[in-house]
Amino acid sequence: MAKNEQYTVQQIDTRTRIDRESGSLDVYRIFFVTKSGGTPHTVNVRVSHSGTPQSERCDCQGYRYRRTCKHITAVYDAGVLVADPEW
């Protein structure tokens, strides 16, 4: 669990799947991002085999309408997206 100024970021799951078209392995890291007293939001980050972030999604309204949000920024600011050589 990592904290930035206002948000708590906790990784809850890592999922993998094989892309049918390219045959490559897709790895998704899933985080809960919560603000003190607020509801948790789920951030999904697709990473490469080496752990480099490729794309991200959030379930909040800000992401739905603007394709960017403070929850995704909180995940990057918390420093939890580091390369993991075990993948």
N, C-alpha and C positions, 0 to 999 in steps of 0.2 A: 504494500500500500504506500502510495506517495502523496504528498500534499504540496500544492502550490499556494499562492496567497489566499485564495478563497475556496478552492475546490479540493475534494479528496478524490483521488483516482485509484481504483482497485481493479486489477485484472481478474476476471471471473472465469475465463475460458479461452482455450486455443483450439481451433477447428481446422481441419485440412480437408481438401477435396481436389479431385483431379479434373481439370478443365477438359471437356469432351472434344472441343475443336483442336486445341493445341497439344493436349496430352501433358501439359505442365502441371505441377503441384501448386495449388493455391493455399496459402496459410492465412487464416483470419485470427487476429487477437481481439478479444472482446473485453471491454472495460465498462465498469460503472463509474460515472462521474457524478458526485453529489456536492451540493453546497450545504452548509450548515443550516438545518431546518428545512431544506428543500427536497424535492422528489429526485430520485436517481434517474439519470439518463444513460442510455446504452450507446456506446461508441464502438463501431466495428472498424478495424483497420486491417486492410489486406496488405500483407508483407511478402516480399520475395523470399526465396529459399534461404538467403543469407541474412534475412531480418530487416532489410531496408523497406520502409513504408512506401506503398504504391498508391493506395487510395483509401479514403475513409468515408464513413457514413455515421450520422447521429439520428436518434429518433425524436429530436426536439423540433418545434415549429420553425425556429430560426434556420435550421438546416434545410427543412422542407421548402422554404420560400426563397432563401438566399444562397443555398449550397455552401454555407460556411457558418460556424457558430463558435461560441465561447467554450463549449465542452470539448471540441476537437483541439482547440488551442490549449486547453488545460492538460490534455493528455500529452501533447508535445512538450509543454512547459515543465511537466512533472519529470521528464527524463526517463520514462519507462519504456520507450521504444529504442532499444539497443539491439544490436546484432547478436543473435544466439547461434553459435556454430553447431549446436546439436541438431538443428533442423535439417 
